[in-house]
Amino acid sequence: MPNDPDQDRPREKILISPRYLAASLPTDHQQLLDIFAEETAWSAHTDASSLTVTSPCRRITIRHDQAAVGRGPHMVITARTDEEAAERWRADIGGFVPIECVARLLGTLAGELATDPDHVVYGIGAGLLELYVDADSWTHFDDFGLSGFISHDGHAAVVSRPVDSSAPPIHGDTSVTWHLAASPEDLGHLWDISFTDKTPPLLLHAVAAETLDPRPTLRSTSFPFPAAVAPLVTIERLSSPSRRPTAQPPHGGPPRSPEPKRAPKTR
């Protein structure tokens, strides 16, 4: 049987840099959650505007509400000690979060829950979070009750606020201890992810490492991309096989950046 010429032809990709500006549409997030539900044993429920995916143990839920887009977090991950218990920790996702960050978070969550569910629910082993940061791209700060990193262009930040901090609560919620966001001056708020206290450090590391990674993002030219962000990123056309985003983390865990120029530890 002859080979399909379209299959053999290399497809173009775009080189997007920096990673925190590789914005994705909320509809992309919902499609990824659909894929996640299909590839795992998690159950899915839909209604008029939302998709809710629940873990086999019924203690973790991921809800995507299309009606919330533009008004707050449209994807919320919640952990409980049992199905009827109060929320133990929560992750809120809003705006045009890069699909790679969402995929890394969902993949790490599913992989860790399958390995050690109590670790995910109870956050066992919480403590210092070690992040590897490229000093040529990010600046460390520690002041006014907040600490973390801000990109040299000022467009993005990874912020830690301890529960007992004197800084104003993030989103008015004193339980939010980590906040990752991109807010380019010319565009305003682009995206953000918040984590409450007791969230397992492994999940925090997965998303923070993806955001801080200085390597560019490769995508197919057919992948949806908000036009407003285009002037802020570098787009090149490369000859490379296309790769569909996946909810499963490569190599079984969160990525590690190239050899770090410094490795500060922060809470």
C-alpha positions in Angstrom: 0.0 0.0 0.0 1.6 3.3 -1.0 2.4 5.9 1.7 0.1 8.8 2.2 2.0 11.9 0.9 0.3 14.1 3.5 1.5 11.8 6.2 5.1 11.9 5.0 5.3 15.7 4.5 6.8 17.5 7.5 4.3 19.9 9.2 5.2 23.4 10.2 5.4 24.5 13.8 5.6 27.8 15.5 8.3 28.7 18.0 6.6 30.6 20.8 8.8 32.5 23.4 8.4 33.1 26.2 6.3 30.3 27.5 4.0 32.4 29.7 2.8 34.3 26.7 1.9 31.1 24.7 -1.8 31.8 25.5 -4.6 29.3 24.9 -8.3 29.7 24.6 -10.6 28.5 27.4 -12.3 26.2 24.8 -8.8 24.5 24.4 -8.9 23.8 28.2 -12.3 22.2 27.9 -11.2 20.0 25.0 -8.1 19.0 26.9 -10.3 18.0 29.9 -12.4 15.9 27.5 -9.3 14.1 26.4 -8.2 13.7 30.0 -11.5 12.0 30.9 -11.2 9.7 27.9 -7.6 8.7 28.7 -8.2 8.1 32.4 -10.7 6.2 34.5 -12.2 9.4 35.7 -16.0 10.0 35.3 -17.4 12.9 33.4 -20.7 14.8 33.7 -21.9 17.7 31.5 -24.7 20.2 31.8 -25.7 23.3 29.9 -22.4 25.1 30.3 -20.0 23.0 32.3 -18.0 19.8 32.3 -17.2 18.1 35.6 -14.6 15.3 35.8 -14.4 13.2 39.0 -11.6 10.9 40.2 -12.3 7.2 40.8 -12.0 7.8 44.6 -14.5 10.6 44.3 -12.2 13.0 46.3 -10.9 15.1 43.4 -13.1 17.1 41.0 -12.2 19.2 38.0 -15.0 21.5 36.8 -14.8 23.6 33.7 -17.6 26.2 33.4 -17.7 28.0 30.0 -20.2 30.5 31.5 -17.5 31.7 33.9 -15.0 32.7 31.2 -14.1 36.4 31.6 -15.7 36.6 35.1 -13.3 34.5 37.1 -11.7 31.1 37.1 -13.4 28.9 34.5 -11.6 25.7 35.6 -11.5 24.7 39.3 -9.8 21.7 40.8 -11.0 20.7 44.3 -9.8 18.1 46.7 -11.8 16.7 49.7 -11.0 14.0 52.2 -14.2 12.3 51.1 -17.0 13.0 48.7 -19.1 14.9 51.3 -16.3 16.6 53.2 -15.4 20.3 53.0 -12.8 21.5 50.5 -9.3 20.8 51.6 -7.4 22.5 48.8 -8.2 24.2 45.5 -6.6 25.3 42.3 -8.3 28.0 40.2 -7.5 28.5 36.5 -8.6 31.6 34.7 -8.0 33.4 31.4 -5.8 32.3 28.5 -3.6 29.9 30.4 -1.1 28.2 28.1 -2.4 24.7 27.4 1.0 23.2 28.3 0.5 24.4 31.9 -2.9 22.9 32.1 -1.8 19.7 30.6 1.2 19.4 33.0 -1.1 20.1 36.0 -3.7 17.5 35.0 -1.2 14.9 34.0 0.8 15.3 37.3 -2.4 15.2 39.3 -3.7 12.0 37.6 -0.3 10.3 37.8 0.3 11.1 41.5 -3.3 10.2 42.5 -2.8 6.8 40.9 0.4 6.3 42.8 -0.4 7.8 46.2 -3.9 9.2 46.5 -3.5 10.3 50.2 -0.5 12.4 49.2 -2.7 14.3 46.7 -5.6 14.7 49.1 -3.7 15.5 52.3 -0.7 17.2 50.8 1.7 15.0 52.9 5.2 16.2 52.7 4.4 19.9 52.3 7.4 22.2 52.9 10.0 24.1 51.0 9.4 24.2 47.2 12.6 24.1 45.2 12.4 25.8 41.8 15.2 26.0 39.2 15.2 29.5 37.6 17.0 31.1 34.7 18.5 34.3 36.1 18.6 35.7 32.5 14.8 35.6 32.3 13.5 36.0 35.9 14.2 38.2 38.8 13.7 37.0 42.4 11.9 39.3 44.9 11.1 39.0 48.6 9.3 42.0 50.1 6.1 43.3 51.7 5.0 39.8 52.7 5.4 38.3 49.2 8.2 36.4 47.5 8.8 34.8 44.1 9.9 35.7 40.6 9.0 38.3 38.0 9.9 38.1 34.4 12.5 40.6 33.1 9.9 42.1 30.7 7.5 42.5 33.6 4.7 40.5 31.9 4.5 37.6 34.3 5.1 36.6 37.9 5.2 33.5 40.2 4.2 34.7 43.6 4.2 33.0 47.1 2.1 34.5 49.9 2.2 32.5 53.2 -1.0 32.2 55.1 0.3 34.4 57.9 1.7 37.1 55.5 1.0 40.8 56.1 0.4 41.3 52.4 -3.2 41.7 51.2 -4.9 38.4 50.3 -4.7 37.3 46.7 -8.1 37.4 45.2 -9.3 38.3 48.7 -8.7 34.7 49.8 -6.3 34.3 52.7 -6.0 30.6 51.9 -4.3 31.3 48.5 -0.6 30.8 49.0 0.7 30.6 45.3 -0.3 32.7 42.4 1.0 32.5 38.8 -0.1 35.1 36.3 0.7 36.9 33.1 -0.5 40.6 32.7 1.3 42.3 29.8 1.1 46.0 30.0 -0.4 46.5 26.6 -3.0 43.6 27.0 -3.9 43.7 30.7 -4.7 40.5 32.5 -3.9 37.5 30.3 -4.2 34.5 32.6 -3.7 33.3 36.2 -3.5 30.1 38.3 -4.0 30.2 42.1 -3.3 27.4 44.6 -4.7 27.4 48.2 -2.8 26.2 51.3 -2.3 22.4 51.6 -2.0 21.9 47.9 0.6 19.2 47.3 4.0 20.8 46.5 4.3 18.4 43.5 1.4 20.1 41.8 2.8 23.5 42.5 6.2 22.5 41.2 4.7 21.1 38.0 3.0 24.4 37.0 5.7 26.7 38.3 8.4 24.8 36.5 6.5 24.9 33.2 6.0 28.7 33.6 9.6 29.4 34.6 11.2 27.2 31.9 13.1 29.5 29.5 12.8 27.1 26.6 10.3 28.2 23.8 7.1 26.4 23.2 6.5 24.4 19.9 3.1 24.2 18.5 1.4 23.2 15.2 0.5 26.2 13.1 -3.1 24.9 13.1 -3.3 25.2 16.9 -5.6 28.1 18.0 -3.7 31.1 19.2 -5.2 34.4 20.5 -4.3 37.0 17.9 -3.9 39.8 20.5 -0.8 38.0 22.0 1.0 37.6 18.7 2.9 40.9 18.8 4.5 39.9 22.1 5.9 36.5 21.1 8.4 35.2 18.6 6.8 33.1 15.8 9.0 31.1 13.5 8.1 28.3 11.1 10.0 25.1 11.5 10.0 21.7 9.8 9.0 19.3 12.6 6.5 16.5 13.2 3.3 17.8 14.9 2.5 16.8 18.4 -0.9 16.9 20.0 -1.0 18.3 23.6 -1.6 15.6 26.1 -2.8 15.5 29.7 -0.1 13.0 30.5 3.3 14.4 31.7 6.3 13.1 29.7 8.8 11.0 31.5 6.4 10.4 34.3 6.7 13.7 36.1 7.2 17.4 36.0 9.8 18.9 33.8 13.2 20.2 34.9 14.7 23.2 33.4 18.1 23.3 31.8 21.1 23.6 34.2 20.0 26.4 36.6 22.0 29.5 37.2 20.5 29.6 40.7 18.2 27.4 42.7 16.5 29.5 45.4 14.1 27.9 47.8 10.9 29.7 48.8 7.7 28.9 50.5 
